[in-house]
């Protein structure tokens, strides 16, 4: 991950103030930023800007109702 991306992630996950010092660090030092957001419950932007999916509801037919209908059909024949 590039240093710029590390700074961006820390700014989003923790705060811009926490990310500011990372911009002037070497990449190895900036990589230590993982500690700053490891407990922040951060997830990538691609996962946060999506709408919740709507699920479909399926009704379960009552088995007894089907059996009654089946008996009626056989009685008519």
C-alpha positions, 0 to 999 in steps of 0.5 A, spaced: 500 500 500 502 506 498 504 511 503 498 516 500 493 510 501 496 509 508 495 516 510 488 517 507 485 510 510 488 513 517 484 520 516 478 516 514 478 511 520 481 515 525 481 522 524 485 527 519 489 529 525 492 522 526 493 522 519 497 528 518 504 526 522 504 520 517 505 524 511 512 526 513 514 519 515 518 514 511 513 509 508 516 504 513 514 508 519 507 510 516 506 502 515 506 502 523 499 506 522 496 500 522 496 500 529 492 507 529 486 504 526 486 496 528 481 497 533 477 502 529 472 497 525 474 501 519 472 498 512 474 500 505 469 506 502 467 501 497 463 497 502 460 503 506 457 507 500 452 501 498 445 501 499 442 495 503 440 490 499 432 488 499 430 481 500 424 477 498 419 474 502 417 467 500 411 464 503 411 457 506 404 454 504 401 450 509 402 442 508 395 441 511 391 446 506 394 442 500 392 435 502 385 438 503 385 440 496 388 434 494 383 430 497 377 434 494 380 433 487 380 426 488 373 425 491 370 429 484 373 424 479 
